[in-house]
Structure formats: C-alpha cells, structure tokens
Amino acid sequence: MYVESIPSIQVLQEVLRCYNLPEELFGRVCIVIDKLEKIPLDEIKKELKSIGMSDEAIKELLEVLSIKSLTKLEEKLGTSGQVVCEVKQLFAVAEKFGYSKWIQFDASIVRGLAYYTGIVFEGFDRKGKLRAICGGGRYDRLLSTFGGDDVPACGFGFGDAVIMELLKEKSLLPEIGLEVNNIICSLDPDLQGVAALVASTLRGKGQSVDLVLESKPMKWVFKRAARINAQRLILIGKSEWERSTVAVKILSTGEQYEVKLDELD
C-alpha cells in the first residue's frame, strides 16, 4: 500500500515570480529543492543564495514548501489563483473516484526537473520507510526541446528496487522457478551466427531459449544448463551444420540425436 504526494510545479514558479527571480534560473532552483530531505537545511539555503535568491525569498520559499495541506496553501497564495484552483480540482476529482485517501498535498515535491509544467507526484509506502516507489508529472512543452511539436503529456517512472522491498515485506514476492526449454551453444566461434539463427527459429515457435554467446568449455555449459533447468542442450558443430543438422541432447535422460533445423520443434 502506498500514498501519492502531489504538488504543482507552478507553486514554486509563483513564489519565485514574486521575488523577480529570472526564469532561466528556475531549473537550478528545482535541482536544489529536490535535495530537501537529502542534505542539511543550511546547505539548501546556501545553494539557493548562490543562485541569486535573497534571504527574504529563500525564507518565503521554504515556508511554502513546508505546506502539507490545501487549506494552508490557500492561506498563503489566496483562493483565486490558477495554481490553487488546479490542485483543488485534482483533489476533487480524486475524491469522486474514491482515491482521496491515497493522496496528500506536499509542496516540497518538485522532482528536480524544470521541464515539468504542472502537477508532479511521487508515490511512497504508507510507513514512509523507503524512498519513492514512483514519480512523474505533467510536461506540456517537452517535445519541442527535441524539435517536435508540443503535445500535452504526462508520464512517470518506477523504482524496481523499492517495489521488490515492498513485495518482500508483504510476503507477496512469488517464487518462480527458472526453467528454459533450450540452451544453445556453438562449438566453433565461426558458428555463433548459426546459433543465433537456431535461437531465433525456436523463439519464433514459442520456445524459451538461453543462447551462449561466449566461447565456453562444455563443463561450464552443462553447469549453466543445470542452473536454469534447461530441458534440452542444442549443440551447433561444424560437421553437423555441414549436413544442415544440429545435435540435440535431452538433459533429463541423456538421449542425444541429430535433427535438421526445419524439423526442430
């Protein structure tokens, strides 16, 4: 179970606008603010001051970033501004969908990236023990920086390591035994391309394949096959391939035979 922390990047922009901070410095401020829980507050203040912010602006900014409720945000920025209206609208929609208990307002979440243009968010576990599970936001002008046309967009990314920790904690991590249909190995470095062809052929028939790309001794190949629970070992040898065949070894019984590639199932 996790909760989303949702602010708007425009909250930060509005505060900085009040103190006439040049727009081109906005990205640098975002990067500093994104360090709020990672470095001491005095260091944050020093970095903001080095960017060109006054002591008064820094104090005001940090006060706004400490806000954790919409009510206090309204008290600080007023009720008629676009920023407050957008955030309130989002929370109203979330309540209609029954998601309001999963989200909370946190003005300090800025994501550290200046290309965001609206709401940004980060998801955390309920206990707050781990770093963000996921994070993202709205960016309406990102594509034009790469030469395309601006398209309204929203995206996010996951932290797989955090998800793994949560699944372990909740005993929800499934035990999936590794099992592969085939392990394929070429006995000659010049036949690695043929091995790749055989692998592609079997994958096209819906079979799982582990392809040994390096020149490895057979002892290593058999250990690898045992580790991944491979059912068959397919060997690509020079003499066999001259006959348009490959050697197939059934690993559970030791049975071995040759078969033409187009007959390999």
C-alpha positions in Angstrom: 0.0 0.0 0.0 1.3 3.4 -0.8 0.3 7.1 -0.9 0.9 9.7 -3.5 2.4 13.1 -2.6 1.1 15.7 -5.1 2.1 19.3 -5.5 2.2 21.6 -8.5 5.4 22.9 -10.0 3.6 26.1 -10.6 3.5 26.7 -6.8 7.3 27.1 -6.9 7.1 29.2 -10.0 4.6 31.6 -8.4 6.7 32.2 -5.3 9.9 32.8 -7.4 7.9 35.2 -9.7 7.0 37.3 -6.7 10.7 37.9 -6.0 11.7 38.5 -9.6 13.9 35.6 -10.0 14.9 35.2 -13.7 13.1 32.4 -15.4 16.3 30.8 -16.7 17.3 30.1 -13.0 14.1 28.1 -12.4 15.7 24.8 -13.3 18.6 25.3 -10.9 16.2 26.1 -8.1 14.3 22.9 -8.8 17.5 20.9 -8.5 18.3 22.4 -5.1 14.8 22.0 -3.7 14.9 18.3 -4.8 17.7 17.8 -2.2 15.5 19.0 0.7 15.5 15.6 2.5 19.0 14.7 1.4 21.2 17.5 2.7 21.0 19.8 5.8 18.7 22.8 5.5 21.6 25.3 5.9 23.2 23.8 2.8 19.9 24.3 0.9 19.9 27.9 1.9 23.5 28.4 0.9 22.8 26.9 -2.5 19.7 29.0 -3.1 21.6 32.1 -2.1 24.4 31.2 -4.5 21.8 31.1 -7.3 20.8 34.7 -6.6 17.9 34.4 -4.2 17.5 36.9 -1.4 17.2 35.9 2.2 13.6 37.0 2.2 12.8 35.0 -0.9 14.5 31.9 0.5 12.5 32.2 3.7 9.3 32.6 1.9 10.1 29.7 -0.5 10.9 27.3 2.3 7.7 28.3 4.2 5.6 27.5 1.1 7.5 24.2 0.6 6.7 23.1 4.1 2.9 23.3 3.4 1.2 19.9 3.6 -2.5 20.9 3.2 -4.6 22.7 0.6 -6.1 24.9 3.3 -2.7 26.3 4.2 -1.8 26.7 0.6 -4.9 28.8 0.1 -4.0 30.9 3.1 -0.6 31.5 1.6 -1.4 32.0 -2.1 -5.0 33.0 -2.0 -8.0 31.2 -3.3 -8.4 32.7 -6.8 -5.0 31.8 -8.4 -4.7 29.2 -11.2 -2.3 27.1 -9.2 -4.6 26.6 -6.2 -7.6 26.0 -8.5 -5.8 23.3 -10.4 -4.7 21.4 -7.3 -8.1 21.7 -5.7 -9.7 20.4 -8.9 -7.4 17.4 -8.9 -8.2 16.5 -5.3 -11.9 16.9 -6.0 -11.7 14.5 -9.0 -9.7 12.0 -6.8 -12.4 12.1 -4.2 -15.1 11.4 -6.8 -13.1 8.3 -7.9 -12.6 7.2 -4.3 -8.8 7.8 -4.3 -8.6 10.8 -2.0 -7.4 8.7 1.0 -4.4 7.7 -1.1 -3.1 11.1 -1.9 -1.9 14.1 0.1 -0.5 17.5 -0.7 3.2 18.2 -0.3 4.6 21.4 -1.8 8.2 20.2 -1.4 7.9 17.6 -4.2 9.4 19.3 -7.2 11.1 16.3 -8.9 14.2 18.4 -9.7 13.4 18.7 -13.4 12.4 22.0 -14.9 10.6 20.5 -17.9 7.5 19.8 -15.7 4.7 22.3 -16.3 2.0 21.3 -13.8 1.1 18.7 -11.3 4.0 16.4 -10.2 3.8 13.5 -7.9 5.8 10.8 -6.0 4.4 7.6 -4.5 5.6 6.2 -1.2 4.9 3.3 1.1 2.4 4.0 3.9 5.0 3.7 6.6 7.4 6.1 4.9 10.3 3.7 5.4 11.5 3.7 1.8 12.4 6.2 -0.9 9.8 7.0 -3.6 8.3 4.0 -5.4 7.5 6.0 -8.5 7.4 9.6 -9.6 6.5 11.8 -12.5 4.2 14.6 -13.6 2.8 16.8 -16.4 5.0 18.2 -19.1 3.4 20.0 -22.0 6.4 21.5 -23.7 9.0 18.8 -23.5 8.8 17.5 -27.1 9.6 20.9 -28.6 13.0 20.8 -26.9 13.8 17.8 -29.2 12.5 19.6 -32.4 8.9 18.2 -32.3 5.5 19.9 -31.8 4.3 20.5 -28.2 1.9 17.8 -27.1 0.2 17.7 -23.7 1.7 14.8 -21.9 2.1 13.1 -18.5 4.5 10.3 -17.5 6.2 8.6 -14.6 8.9 6.0 -13.8 9.1 3.2 -11.3 11.9 2.2 -8.9 12.1 -1.6 -9.2 14.3 -2.0 -6.2 11.7 -0.3 -3.9 8.9 -2.5 -5.3 11.0 -5.6 -4.6 11.5 -4.5 -1.0 7.8 -3.9 -0.5 6.8 -7.2 -2.1 9.3 -9.0 0.2 7.9 -7.2 3.3 4.3 -8.1 2.4 5.4 -11.7 1.5 4.0 -11.1 -2.0 7.1 -11.9 -3.9 6.2 -15.0 -6.0 8.7 -17.9 -6.1 9.1 -18.5 -9.8 11.3 -21.5 -10.7 13.5 -20.8 -13.6 13.0 -23.2 -16.5 14.2 -22.9 -20.1 13.2 -25.1 -23.0 16.6 -24.9 -24.7 20.2 -23.9 -24.1 22.1 -23.4 -27.4 25.9 -23.4 -27.7 28.1 -23.3 -30.8 31.2 -25.5 -30.7 33.0 -23.2 -33.2 33.3 -19.4 -32.9 32.5 -19.1 -36.6 29.1 -20.7 -36.0 27.8 -18.2 -33.4 25.7 -16.6 -36.1 24.2 -20.1 -36.9 23.5 -20.5 -33.1 21.7 -17.2 -33.2 19.7 -18.3 -36.2 18.6 -21.5 -34.4 17.7 -19.5 -31.3 15.5 -17.2 -33.4 13.9 -20.1 -35.1 12.9 -21.7 -31.8 11.7 -18.5 -30.2 9.5 -18.0 -33.3 7.9 -21.3 -32.4 7.2 -20.0 -28.9 10.0 -21.7 -27.0 12.3 -20.1 -24.4 16.0 -20.1 -25.3 19.2 -19.3 -23.5 21.9 -18.6 -26.0 25.6 -18.9 -25.0 27.4 -16.2 -26.9 30.8 -16.6 -25.5 33.3 -19.5 -26.2 32.8 -21.6 -23.0 34.0 -25.1 -22.1 31.4 -27.8 -22.1 31.7 -28.2 -18.4 30.5 -24.5 -18.0 27.7 -25.1 -20.4 26.4 -28.1 -18.5 26.5 -26.2 -15.2 24.6 -23.3 -16.8 22.0 -25.7 -18.2 21.5 -27.2 -14.7 21.2 -23.8 -13.1 18.5 -22.7 -15.4 16.7 -26.1 -15.5 17.1 -26.4 -19.3 15.3 -29.3 -20.9 17.5 -29.6 -24.0 21.0 -28.7 -25.0 21.4 -27.9 -28.7 24.9 -28.0 -30.0 26.0 -26.4 -33.2 29.0 -28.3 -34.5 30.9 -27.8 -37.8 30.3 -31.3 -39.1 26.7 -31.4 -38.1 26.0 -28.0 -39.7 27.6 -29.1 -43.0 24.8 -31.7 -43.0 22.3 -28.9 -42.2 21.6 -30.5 -38.8 22.2 -29.7 -35.1 22.9 -32.0 -32.2 20.1 -32.2 -29.6 20.7 -33.7 -26.1 17.7 -34.3 -23.7 19.2 -33.4 -20.4 16.9 -35.4 -18.2 17.6 -38.7 -19.9 21.0 -38.1 -21.7 19.4 -39.1 -25.1 21.2 -37.4 -28.0 20.3 -37.2 -31.7 20.7 -35.1 -34.8 17.8 -33.2 -36.4 17.5 -30.8 -39.4 16.8 -27.2 -38.4 13.5 -27.0 -40.2 12.4 -30.2 -38.3 13.5 -28.8 -34.9 10.4 -28.3 -32.6 
